[in-house]
């Protein structure tokens, strides 16, 4: 009896389940909406191909200002870091000792002039006396020698006067170039030592406008630039001022420079120097560009990026970087053909320009 009851519950459950399924209404899903795909027109733009390098800026001129005479610093005539012009007064060294030495040298000239005058008078009298044999030949020659000696001493005194005048002049330390000055390395009241190359360092001046940019170029690029120069030589002919072919600087090949906080290359310069040998260890050669720096934006020693054009402007096809697909080593885009149907199109890529990419093969604008 117990077993029958269990079978009844099981069958009843099955019947109730079937009745519940039968009572439910069948739900139908609406058709999916068409997938919207964004499209963009490939752009045609005139571009130039560039090589890009990392470079470092360098001052065109750097001068160490050193004392040329010994003495105490009397006054400093500039503010640390200011822009100065050639021949501006920078330091004053106490001139008293050198002023006195110069006056002494001038007085010595007067003394030597007087001795020369006296020697000339004695020689004139000796000449008249020897003509009548009133003095010996030896006495006459002594008077000649005395005049020669006095004249030599006058020349030496004049040279000493020039030296003392220079020493007095060097008590005023002036700027040899225009540029931006560093801080003063010494303060008033301190003694400095003079000398050529060994004098006390007072400050440093750098000429910052224009500014050099140095960067290393690989051997293949060097050959390309040289061939560009050769082609320009053949097209334009040699310089009329020289019998040799024109050098890199004369062609004013442009370059473009980017600072560390910039996204574009807004600063234009030109190539002006190519090193005469390749570094055997690296296979590279140093190239130099020069660019204007009127706002003193560049400082010597800064890292920059440099672009050098390696082609004439030409028309190119560009597409957004995001529209390019990757399939292993193949790059492709989905192109809409004349039949309005999308199709996969393999492409070859050129350089990136912002968020766009140059297509060198496989697509037309």
BALOBA-1460 file (C-alpha; in Angstrom, 3 decimals):
// residues 365
<rec num="1" residu="x" x="0.000" y="0.000" z="0.000"/>
<rec num="2" residu="x" x="2.890" y="2.309" z="0.846"/>
<rec num="3" residu="x" x="4.574" y="1.639" z="-2.474"/>
<rec num="4" residu="x" x="1.438" y="2.472" z="-4.419"/>
<rec num="5" residu="x" x="1.104" y="5.765" z="-2.646"/>
<rec num="6" residu="x" x="4.675" y="6.779" z="-3.594"/>
<rec num="7" residu="x" x="4.123" y="5.955" z="-7.269"/>
<rec num="8" residu="x" x="0.970" y="8.060" z="-7.232"/>
<rec num="9" residu="x" x="2.800" y="11.104" z="-5.918"/>
<rec num="10" residu="x" x="5.499" y="10.721" z="-8.519"/>
<rec num="11" residu="x" x="3.024" y="10.408" z="-11.388"/>
<rec num="12" residu="x" x="0.979" y="13.276" z="-10.050"/>
<rec num="13" residu="x" x="4.072" y="15.441" z="-9.954"/>
<rec num="14" residu="x" x="4.856" y="14.584" z="-13.540"/>
<rec num="15" residu="x" x="1.284" y="15.353" z="-14.637"/>
<rec num="16" residu="x" x="1.288" y="18.673" z="-12.815"/>
<rec num="17" residu="x" x="4.624" y="19.561" z="-14.421"/>
<rec num="18" residu="x" x="3.302" y="18.748" z="-17.869"/>
<rec num="19" residu="x" x="0.131" y="20.763" z="-17.228"/>
<rec num="20" residu="x" x="2.233" y="23.753" z="-16.117"/>
<rec num="21" residu="x" x="4.359" y="23.597" z="-19.259"/>
<rec num="22" residu="x" x="1.321" y="23.315" z="-21.405"/>
<rec num="23" residu="x" x="-0.307" y="26.360" z="-19.847"/>
<rec num="24" residu="x" x="2.710" y="28.680" z="-20.454"/>
<rec num="25" residu="x" x="2.563" y="30.960" z="-23.496"/>
<rec num="26" residu="x" x="5.523" y="30.790" z="-25.921"/>
<rec num="27" residu="x" x="7.499" y="34.095" z="-25.907"/>
<rec num="28" residu="x" x="9.003" y="35.223" z="-29.260"/>
<rec num="29" residu="x" x="12.039" y="37.595" z="-29.298"/>
<rec num="30" residu="x" x="11.988" y="40.642" z="-31.642"/>
<rec num="31" residu="x" x="14.485" y="40.609" z="-34.518"/>
<rec num="32" residu="x" x="17.886" y="42.173" z="-33.709"/>
<rec num="33" residu="x" x="18.490" y="45.706" z="-34.964"/>
<rec num="34" residu="x" x="21.102" y="46.110" z="-37.713"/>
<rec num="35" residu="x" x="24.629" y="46.714" z="-36.350"/>
<rec num="36" residu="x" x="25.767" y="50.274" z="-36.882"/>
<rec num="37" residu="x" x="29.366" y="50.582" z="-38.079"/>
<rec num="38" residu="x" x="31.160" y="53.933" z="-38.197"/>
<rec num="39" residu="x" x="32.996" y="54.717" z="-41.426"/>
<rec num="40" residu="x" x="35.562" y="57.356" z="-42.296"/>
<rec num="41" residu="x" x="36.822" y="58.669" z="-45.598"/>
<rec num="42" residu="x" x="40.504" y="58.032" z="-46.286"/>
<rec num="43" residu="x" x="42.287" y="61.374" z="-46.550"/>
<rec num="44" residu="x" x="44.706" y="62.547" z="-49.195"/>
<rec num="45" residu="x" x="47.369" y="64.908" z="-47.865"/>
<rec num="46" residu="x" x="50.716" y="66.315" z="-48.992"/>
<rec num="47" residu="x" x="53.396" y="65.069" z="-46.611"/>
<rec num="48" residu="x" x="57.175" y="64.819" z="-46.301"/>
<rec num="49" residu="x" x="59.101" y="61.833" z="-44.966"/>
<rec num="50" residu="x" x="61.414" y="62.476" z="-42.010"/>
<rec num="51" residu="x" x="64.167" y="60.786" z="-40.063"/>
<rec num="52" residu="x" x="63.919" y="61.329" z="-36.308"/>
<rec num="53" residu="x" x="66.772" y="61.533" z="-33.815"/>
<rec num="54" residu="x" x="67.482" y="62.413" z="-30.213"/>
<rec num="55" residu="x" x="69.898" y="65.315" z="-29.822"/>
<rec num="56" residu="x" x="71.421" y="67.633" z="-27.270"/>
<rec num="57" residu="x" x="71.736" y="71.402" z="-27.433"/>
<rec num="58" residu="x" x="75.059" y="73.193" z="-27.173"/>
<rec num="59" residu="x" x="76.095" y="76.832" z="-26.987"/>
<rec num="60" residu="x" x="77.761" y="78.335" z="-30.052"/>
<rec num="61" residu="x" x="80.279" y="80.100" z="-27.813"/>
<rec num="62" residu="x" x="81.249" y="79.502" z="-24.188"/>
<rec num="63" residu="x" x="83.783" y="81.769" z="-22.494"/>
<rec num="64" residu="x" x="85.395" y="81.423" z="-19.083"/>
<rec num="65" residu="x" x="86.031" y="84.914" z="-17.749"/>
<rec num="66" residu="x" x="89.298" y="84.899" z="-15.776"/>
<rec num="67" residu="x" x="91.325" y="87.578" z="-14.045"/>
<rec num="68" residu="x" x="94.352" y="88.775" z="-16.032"/>
<rec num="69" residu="x" x="95.871" y="90.831" z="-13.223"/>
<rec num="70" residu="x" x="96.206" y="90.207" z="-9.493"/>
<rec num="71" residu="x" x="94.307" y="92.333" z="-7.010"/>
<rec num="72" residu="x" x="91.234" y="92.749" z="-4.873"/>
<rec num="73" residu="x" x="87.744" y="92.697" z="-6.426"/>
<rec num="74" residu="x" x="86.372" y="96.194" z="-5.954"/>
<rec num="75" residu="x" x="82.909" y="95.890" z="-7.569"/>
<rec num="76" residu="x" x="80.656" y="93.564" z="-9.580"/>
<rec num="77" residu="x" x="78.631" y="95.244" z="-12.333"/>
<rec num="78" residu="x" x="76.072" y="92.595" z="-13.323"/>
<rec num="79" residu="x" x="73.244" y="90.525" z="-11.899"/>
<rec num="80" residu="x" x="73.639" y="86.741" z="-11.895"/>
<rec num="81" residu="x" x="72.027" y="85.223" z="-14.986"/>
<rec num="82" residu="x" x="71.385" y="88.451" z="-16.845"/>
<rec num="83" residu="x" x="71.809" y="88.935" z="-20.589"/>
<rec num="84" residu="x" x="74.858" y="91.024" z="-21.428"/>
<rec num="85" residu="x" x="76.434" y="92.597" z="-24.485"/>
<rec num="86" residu="x" x="79.971" y="92.423" z="-25.749"/>
<rec num="87" residu="x" x="82.329" y="94.832" z="-23.906"/>
<rec num="88" residu="x" x="79.977" y="95.300" z="-20.924"/>
<rec num="89" residu="x" x="81.867" y="95.965" z="-17.683"/>
<rec num="90" residu="x" x="81.651" y="92.916" z="-15.394"/>
<rec num="91" residu="x" x="84.210" y="93.293" z="-12.580"/>
<rec num="92" residu="x" x="86.444" y="96.075" z="-11.269"/>
<rec num="93" residu="x" x="89.783" y="95.146" z="-9.702"/>
<rec num="94" residu="x" x="91.479" y="97.779" z="-7.522"/>
<rec num="95" residu="x" x="93.512" y="99.837" z="-10.017"/>
<rec num="96" residu="x" x="95.704" y="101.908" z="-7.637"/>
<rec num="97" residu="x" x="98.890" y="99.842" z="-7.951"/>
<rec num="98" residu="x" x="98.553" y="99.557" z="-11.730"/>
<rec num="99" residu="x" x="97.780" y="103.251" z="-12.113"/>
<rec num="100" residu="x" x="100.971" y="104.115" z="-10.209"/>
<rec num="101" residu="x" x="103.008" y="101.639" z="-12.282"/>
<rec num="102" residu="x" x="101.703" y="103.201" z="-15.476"/>
<rec num="103" residu="x" x="102.590" y="106.704" z="-14.316"/>
<rec num="104" residu="x" x="106.056" y="105.469" z="-13.429"/>
<rec num="105" residu="x" x="106.451" y="103.957" z="-16.898"/>
<rec num="106" residu="x" x="105.367" y="107.224" z="-18.529"/>
<rec num="107" residu="x" x="107.909" y="109.120" z="-16.447"/>
<rec num="108" residu="x" x="110.617" y="106.687" z="-17.494"/>
<rec num="109" residu="x" x="109.879" y="107.471" z="-21.133"/>
<rec num="110" residu="x" x="110.447" y="111.159" z="-20.457"/>
<rec num="111" residu="x" x="113.723" y="110.265" z="-18.740"/>
<rec num="112" residu="x" x="114.854" y="108.168" z="-21.684"/>
<rec num="113" residu="x" x="113.919" y="110.910" z="-24.131"/>
<rec num="114" residu="x" x="116.085" y="113.321" z="-22.181"/>
<rec num="115" residu="x" x="119.014" y="110.907" z="-22.250"/>
<rec num="116" residu="x" x="118.616" y="110.452" z="-25.976"/>
<rec num="117" residu="x" x="118.678" y="114.224" z="-26.455"/>
<rec num="118" residu="x" x="121.815" y="114.536" z="-24.367"/>
<rec num="119" residu="x" x="123.513" y="111.692" z="-26.225"/>
<rec num="120" residu="x" x="122.696" y="113.326" z="-29.569"/>
<rec num="121" residu="x" x="124.255" y="116.629" z="-28.413"/>
<rec num="122" residu="x" x="127.420" y="114.889" z="-27.222"/>
<rec num="123" residu="x" x="127.702" y="112.974" z="-30.472"/>
<rec num="124" residu="x" x="127.323" y="116.195" z="-32.503"/>
<rec num="125" residu="x" x="130.165" y="117.851" z="-30.573"/>
<rec num="126" residu="x" x="132.309" y="114.739" z="-30.849"/>
<rec num="127" residu="x" x="131.843" y="114.711" z="-34.611"/>
<rec num="128" residu="x" x="133.022" y="118.300" z="-34.934"/>
<rec num="129" residu="x" x="136.028" y="117.572" z="-32.703"/>
<rec num="130" residu="x" x="137.118" y="114.437" z="-34.501"/>
<rec num="131" residu="x" x="137.053" y="116.284" z="-37.805"/>
<rec num="132" residu="x" x="139.872" y="118.493" z="-36.472"/>
<rec num="133" residu="x" x="141.440" y="115.543" z="-34.649"/>
<rec num="134" residu="x" x="140.763" y="117.110" z="-31.235"/>
<rec num="135" residu="x" x="139.563" y="113.760" z="-29.822"/>
<rec num="136" residu="x" x="140.480" y="110.180" z="-30.501"/>
<rec num="137" residu="x" x="138.493" y="107.757" z="-32.614"/>
<rec num="138" residu="x" x="137.755" y="105.750" z="-29.488"/>
<rec num="139" residu="x" x="136.111" y="108.731" z="-27.764"/>
<rec num="140" residu="x" x="133.985" y="109.371" z="-30.815"/>
<rec num="141" residu="x" x="132.783" y="105.735" z="-30.940"/>
<rec num="142" residu="x" x="131.918" y="105.887" z="-27.252"/>
<rec num="143" residu="x" x="129.568" y="108.797" z="-27.984"/>
<rec num="144" residu="x" x="127.995" y="106.850" z="-30.848"/>
<rec num="145" residu="x" x="127.435" y="103.885" z="-28.559"/>
<rec num="146" residu="x" x="125.964" y="106.110" z="-25.844"/>
<rec num="147" residu="x" x="123.334" y="107.436" z="-28.266"/>
<rec num="148" residu="x" x="122.461" y="103.937" z="-29.431"/>
<rec num="149" residu="x" x="122.112" y="102.764" z="-25.838"/>
<rec num="150" residu="x" x="119.881" y="105.704" z="-24.902"/>
<rec num="151" residu="x" x="117.616" y="105.097" z="-27.896"/>
<rec num="152" residu="x" x="117.289" y="101.394" z="-26.987"/>
<rec num="153" residu="x" x="116.398" y="102.325" z="-23.414"/>
<rec num="154" residu="x" x="113.714" y="104.672" z="-24.742"/>
<rec num="155" residu="x" x="112.204" y="101.863" z="-26.832"/>
<rec num="156" residu="x" x="112.245" y="99.559" z="-23.778"/>
<rec num="157" residu="x" x="110.561" y="102.252" z="-21.671"/>
<rec num="158" residu="x" x="107.847" y="102.678" z="-24.274"/>
<rec num="159" residu="x" x="107.258" y="98.888" z="-24.281"/>
<rec num="160" residu="x" x="107.046" y="98.926" z="-20.475"/>
<rec num="161" residu="x" x="104.472" y="101.700" z="-20.770"/>
<rec num="162" residu="x" x="102.362" y="99.568" z="-23.124"/>
<rec num="163" residu="x" x="102.490" y="96.663" z="-20.668"/>
<rec num="164" residu="x" x="101.548" y="98.868" z="-17.721"/>
<rec num="165" residu="x" x="98.695" y="100.344" z="-19.781"/>
<rec num="166" residu="x" x="97.391" y="96.841" z="-20.506"/>
<rec num="167" residu="x" x="97.626" y="95.865" z="-16.834"/>
<rec num="168" residu="x" x="95.673" y="98.996" z="-15.922"/>
<rec num="169" residu="x" x="93.107" y="98.195" z="-18.615"/>
<rec num="170" residu="x" x="92.714" y="94.632" z="-17.298"/>
<rec num="171" residu="x" x="91.581" y="95.961" z="-13.912"/>
<rec num="172" residu="x" x="88.264" y="96.468" z="-15.732"/>
<rec num="173" residu="x" x="87.062" y="92.978" z="-16.669"/>
<rec num="174" residu="x" x="84.762" y="93.256" z="-19.683"/>
<rec num="175" residu="x" x="82.649" y="90.719" z="-21.554"/>
<rec num="176" residu="x" x="84.335" y="89.320" z="-24.678"/>
<rec num="177" residu="x" x="80.995" y="88.193" z="-26.199"/>
<rec num="178" residu="x" x="77.277" y="88.865" z="-26.038"/>
<rec num="179" residu="x" x="75.249" y="86.210" z="-24.255"/>
<rec num="180" residu="x" x="73.894" y="85.109" z="-20.900"/>
<rec num="181" residu="x" x="76.175" y="85.276" z="-17.893"/>
<rec num="182" residu="x" x="76.432" y="82.754" z="-15.069"/>
<rec num="183" residu="x" x="76.692" y="83.693" z="-11.390"/>
<rec num="184" residu="x" x="79.765" y="85.475" z="-10.071"/>
<rec num="185" residu="x" x="82.255" y="82.966" z="-8.679"/>
<rec num="186" residu="x" x="83.769" y="85.537" z="-6.283"/>
<rec num="187" residu="x" x="82.504" y="88.485" z="-4.244"/>
<rec num="188" residu="x" x="83.919" y="92.004" z="-3.681"/>
<rec num="189" residu="x" x="86.807" y="92.200" z="-1.232"/>
<rec num="190" residu="x" x="88.367" y="88.898" z="-2.267"/>
<rec num="191" residu="x" x="91.725" y="88.753" z="-3.995"/>
<rec num="192" residu="x" x="92.099" y="87.246" z="-7.446"/>
<rec num="193" residu="x" x="95.215" y="86.019" z="-9.191"/>
<rec num="194" residu="x" x="96.018" y="87.044" z="-12.735"/>
<rec num="195" residu="x" x="97.582" y="85.042" z="-15.523"/>
<rec num="196" residu="x" x="96.942" y="83.676" z="-18.993"/>
<rec num="197" residu="x" x="94.980" y="80.462" z="-18.539"/>
<rec num="198" residu="x" x="95.768" y="80.294" z="-14.825"/>
<rec num="199" residu="x" x="93.894" y="83.359" z="-13.616"/>
<rec num="200" residu="x" x="91.074" y="83.059" z="-11.091"/>
<rec num="201" residu="x" x="87.779" y="82.013" z="-12.709"/>
<rec num="202" residu="x" x="85.314" y="84.879" z="-12.234"/>
<rec num="203" residu="x" x="82.270" y="83.679" z="-14.198"/>
<rec num="204" residu="x" x="81.170" y="82.006" z="-17.432"/>
<rec num="205" residu="x" x="79.302" y="83.435" z="-20.431"/>
<rec num="206" residu="x" x="77.445" y="81.430" z="-23.067"/>
<rec num="207" residu="x" x="76.115" y="82.699" z="-26.360"/>
<rec num="208" residu="x" x="72.616" y="81.221" z="-26.619"/>
<rec num="209" residu="x" x="71.260" y="82.811" z="-29.795"/>
<rec num="210" residu="x" x="71.562" y="81.040" z="-32.110"/>
<rec num="211" residu="x" x="71.971" y="77.591" z="-30.541"/>
<rec num="212" residu="x" x="73.568" y="74.381" z="-31.801"/>
<rec num="213" residu="x" x="71.856" y="70.959" z="-31.716"/>
<rec num="214" residu="x" x="74.108" y="67.887" z="-31.963"/>
<rec num="215" residu="x" x="72.806" y="64.417" z="-32.812"/>
<rec num="216" residu="x" x="74.234" y="61.103" z="-34.017"/>
<rec num="217" residu="x" x="73.169" y="59.709" z="-37.389"/>
<rec num="218" residu="x" x="73.511" y="56.109" z="-38.550"/>
<rec num="219" residu="x" x="75.638" y="55.198" z="-41.541"/>
<rec num="220" residu="x" x="72.699" y="54.546" z="-43.892"/>
<rec num="221" residu="x" x="71.263" y="57.986" z="-43.198"/>
<rec num="222" residu="x" x="74.679" y="59.561" z="-43.750"/>
<rec num="223" residu="x" x="74.857" y="57.994" z="-47.191"/>
<rec num="224" residu="x" x="71.351" y="59.243" z="-47.972"/>
<rec num="225" residu="x" x="72.200" y="62.814" z="-46.938"/>
<rec num="226" residu="x" x="75.420" y="62.706" z="-48.928"/>
<rec num="227" residu="x" x="73.586" y="61.572" z="-52.027"/>
<rec num="228" residu="x" x="71.056" y="64.346" z="-51.513"/>
<rec num="229" residu="x" x="73.958" y="66.815" z="-51.378"/>
<rec num="230" residu="x" x="75.542" y="65.328" z="-54.505"/>
<rec num="231" residu="x" x="72.242" y="65.593" z="-56.378"/>
<rec num="232" residu="x" x="71.855" y="69.220" z="-55.316"/>
<rec num="233" residu="x" x="75.440" y="69.914" z="-56.392"/>
<rec num="234" residu="x" x="74.735" y="68.447" z="-59.798"/>
<rec num="235" residu="x" x="71.436" y="70.304" z="-60.115"/>
<rec num="236" residu="x" x="72.632" y="73.692" z="-58.882"/>
<rec num="237" residu="x" x="76.306" y="73.540" z="-59.777"/>
<rec num="238" residu="x" x="79.291" y="74.341" z="-57.563"/>
<rec num="239" residu="x" x="79.519" y="77.504" z="-55.512"/>
<rec num="240" residu="x" x="80.709" y="80.443" z="-57.619"/>
<rec num="241" residu="x" x="83.097" y="81.407" z="-54.800"/>
<rec num="242" residu="x" x="84.893" y="78.074" z="-54.778"/>
<rec num="243" residu="x" x="86.213" y="75.439" z="-57.132"/>
<rec num="244" residu="x" x="85.050" y="72.575" z="-54.872"/>
<rec num="245" residu="x" x="81.476" y="71.245" z="-54.595"/>
<rec num="246" residu="x" x="79.221" y="73.012" z="-52.134"/>
<rec num="247" residu="x" x="79.088" y="71.622" z="-48.616"/>
<rec num="248" residu="x" x="76.150" y="70.660" z="-46.409"/>
<rec num="249" residu="x" x="75.811" y="74.087" z="-44.805"/>
<rec num="250" residu="x" x="75.454" y="75.952" z="-48.094"/>
<rec num="251" residu="x" x="72.265" y="74.041" z="-49.026"/>
<rec num="252" residu="x" x="70.433" y="75.144" z="-45.859"/>
<rec num="253" residu="x" x="68.720" y="71.760" z="-45.432"/>
<rec num="254" residu="x" x="65.932" y="72.344" z="-42.888"/>
<rec num="255" residu="x" x="65.300" y="70.408" z="-39.716"/>
<rec num="256" residu="x" x="62.635" y="70.649" z="-37.028"/>
<rec num="257" residu="x" x="63.138" y="70.441" z="-33.277"/>
<rec num="258" residu="x" x="60.847" y="69.376" z="-30.438"/>
<rec num="259" residu="x" x="61.365" y="70.134" z="-26.750"/>
<rec num="260" residu="x" x="60.530" y="67.640" z="-24.013"/>
<rec num="261" residu="x" x="57.136" y="69.196" z="-23.198"/>
<rec num="262" residu="x" x="55.986" y="69.608" z="-26.800"/>
<rec num="263" residu="x" x="53.970" y="67.270" z="-29.050"/>
<rec num="264" residu="x" x="54.848" y="68.860" z="-32.370"/>
<rec num="265" residu="x" x="58.108" y="70.084" z="-33.932"/>
<rec num="266" residu="x" x="57.547" y="73.854" z="-33.986"/>
<rec num="267" residu="x" x="61.175" y="75.028" z="-34.061"/>
<rec num="268" residu="x" x="62.851" y="75.264" z="-37.450"/>
<rec num="269" residu="x" x="66.597" y="75.122" z="-37.934"/>
<rec num="270" residu="x" x="69.039" y="74.063" z="-40.613"/>
<rec num="271" residu="x" x="71.888" y="71.581" z="-40.903"/>
<rec num="272" residu="x" x="75.285" y="73.236" z="-40.943"/>
<rec num="273" residu="x" x="77.946" y="70.624" z="-40.143"/>
<rec num="274" residu="x" x="78.689" y="66.951" z="-40.794"/>
<rec num="275" residu="x" x="81.592" y="65.316" z="-38.974"/>
<rec num="276" residu="x" x="84.385" y="64.181" z="-41.296"/>
<rec num="277" residu="x" x="84.634" y="60.591" z="-40.017"/>
<rec num="278" residu="x" x="82.378" y="57.798" z="-38.764"/>
<rec num="279" residu="x" x="82.783" y="56.381" z="-35.271"/>
<rec num="280" residu="x" x="84.046" y="52.823" z="-35.853"/>
<rec num="281" residu="x" x="82.579" y="51.603" z="-32.545"/>
<rec num="282" residu="x" x="78.994" y="52.711" z="-33.227"/>
<rec num="283" residu="x" x="78.869" y="53.181" z="-36.991"/>
<rec num="284" residu="x" x="77.427" y="56.658" z="-36.488"/>
<rec num="285" residu="x" x="78.522" y="60.172" z="-37.322"/>
<rec num="286" residu="x" x="77.742" y="63.449" z="-35.598"/>
<rec num="287" residu="x" x="75.531" y="65.968" z="-37.346"/>
<rec num="288" residu="x" x="74.881" y="69.520" z="-36.189"/>
<rec num="289" residu="x" x="71.993" y="71.897" z="-36.721"/>
<rec num="290" residu="x" x="71.706" y="75.569" z="-35.855"/>
<rec num="291" residu="x" x="68.493" y="77.350" z="-34.881"/>
<rec num="292" residu="x" x="67.494" y="80.766" z="-33.617"/>
<rec num="293" residu="x" x="66.844" y="81.151" z="-29.890"/>
<rec num="294" residu="x" x="65.682" y="84.768" z="-29.389"/>
<rec num="295" residu="x" x="63.525" y="83.934" z="-26.353"/>
<rec num="296" residu="x" x="66.293" y="81.918" z="-24.676"/>
<rec num="297" residu="x" x="63.982" y="78.892" z="-24.652"/>
<rec num="298" residu="x" x="66.850" y="76.493" z="-25.234"/>
<rec num="299" residu="x" x="69.576" y="75.985" z="-22.644"/>
<rec num="300" residu="x" x="72.889" y="74.309" z="-23.371"/>
<rec num="301" residu="x" x="72.748" y="70.589" z="-22.557"/>
<rec num="302" residu="x" x="68.999" y="70.041" z="-23.086"/>
<rec num="303" residu="x" x="67.718" y="66.833" z="-24.721"/>
<rec num="304" residu="x" x="65.563" y="67.418" z="-27.810"/>
<rec num="305" residu="x" x="64.083" y="65.439" z="-30.697"/>
<rec num="306" residu="x" x="65.092" y="66.339" z="-34.242"/>
<rec num="307" residu="x" x="63.347" y="65.678" z="-37.557"/>
<rec num="308" residu="x" x="65.262" y="65.835" z="-40.831"/>
<rec num="309" residu="x" x="63.270" y="65.725" z="-44.106"/>
<rec num="310" residu="x" x="64.413" y="62.954" z="-46.444"/>
<rec num="311" residu="x" x="61.958" y="63.426" z="-49.302"/>
<rec num="312" residu="x" x="60.283" y="66.114" z="-51.313"/>
<rec num="313" residu="x" x="56.599" y="66.740" z="-50.446"/>
<rec num="314" residu="x" x="54.277" y="64.166" z="-52.042"/>
<rec num="315" residu="x" x="50.576" y="63.241" z="-51.931"/>
<rec num="316" residu="x" x="49.793" y="60.346" z="-49.569"/>
<rec num="317" residu="x" x="46.736" y="58.417" z="-48.327"/>
<rec num="318" residu="x" x="46.042" y="58.524" z="-44.569"/>
<rec num="319" residu="x" x="43.592" y="56.591" z="-42.400"/>
<rec num="320" residu="x" x="42.933" y="56.709" z="-38.646"/>
<rec num="321" residu="x" x="45.240" y="54.467" z="-36.648"/>
<rec num="322" residu="x" x="42.214" y="52.892" z="-34.944"/>
<rec num="323" residu="x" x="40.831" y="51.625" z="-38.292"/>
<rec num="324" residu="x" x="43.845" y="49.393" z="-38.970"/>
<rec num="325" residu="x" x="43.523" y="45.708" z="-38.072"/>
<rec num="326" residu="x" x="46.314" y="43.217" z="-37.361"/>
<rec num="327" residu="x" x="46.417" y="39.595" z="-38.500"/>
<rec num="328" residu="x" x="49.780" y="38.144" z="-37.461"/>
<rec num="329" residu="x" x="52.270" y="40.091" z="-39.628"/>
<rec num="330" residu="x" x="49.608" y="41.525" z="-41.943"/>
<rec num="331" residu="x" x="47.933" y="44.898" z="-41.570"/>
<rec num="332" residu="x" x="44.525" y="45.457" z="-43.101"/>
<rec num="333" residu="x" x="41.524" y="47.779" z="-43.227"/>
<rec num="334" residu="x" x="37.847" y="47.099" z="-43.994"/>
<rec num="335" residu="x" x="37.165" y="49.078" z="-47.155"/>
<rec num="336" residu="x" x="33.766" y="49.860" z="-48.700"/>
<rec num="337" residu="x" x="33.932" y="49.147" z="-52.405"/>
<rec num="338" residu="x" x="31.945" y="50.563" z="-55.290"/>
<rec num="339" residu="x" x="29.246" y="47.956" z="-54.609"/>
<rec num="340" residu="x" x="28.800" y="49.419" z="-51.083"/>
<rec num="341" residu="x" x="29.954" y="46.146" z="-49.560"/>
<rec num="342" residu="x" x="32.742" y="45.931" z="-46.984"/>
<rec num="343" residu="x" x="35.805" y="43.917" z="-47.847"/>
<rec num="344" residu="x" x="39.114" y="43.282" z="-46.156"/>
<rec num="345" residu="x" x="42.037" y="45.067" z="-47.822"/>
<rec num="346" residu="x" x="45.695" y="44.387" z="-46.937"/>
<rec num="347" residu="x" x="47.804" y="47.522" z="-46.683"/>
<rec num="348" residu="x" x="51.403" y="48.597" z="-46.110"/>
<rec num="349" residu="x" x="51.965" y="51.279" z="-43.488"/>
<rec num="350" residu="x" x="54.098" y="54.371" z="-43.514"/>
<rec num="351" residu="x" x="54.861" y="56.720" z="-40.643"/>
<rec num="352" residu="x" x="52.318" y="57.964" z="-38.111"/>
<rec num="353" residu="x" x="51.075" y="61.561" z="-38.216"/>
<rec num="354" residu="x" x="49.274" y="62.221" z="-34.970"/>
<rec num="355" residu="x" x="46.393" y="59.720" z="-34.744"/>
<rec num="356" residu="x" x="46.551" y="58.970" z="-38.479"/>
<rec num="357" residu="x" x="48.770" y="56.568" z="-40.393"/>
<rec num="358" residu="x" x="50.193" y="56.881" z="-43.904"/>
<rec num="359" residu="x" x="49.202" y="54.033" z="-46.250"/>
<rec num="360" residu="x" x="52.004" y="53.443" z="-48.733"/>
<rec num="361" residu="x" x="50.321" y="50.590" z="-50.622"/>
<rec num="362" residu="x" x="46.913" y="48.949" z="-50.850"/>
<rec num="363" residu="x" x="44.489" y="51.866" z="-50.623"/>
<rec num="364" residu="x" x="43.516" y="54.960" z="-52.565"/>
<rec num="365" residu="x" x="41.721" y="58.050" z="-51.259"/>
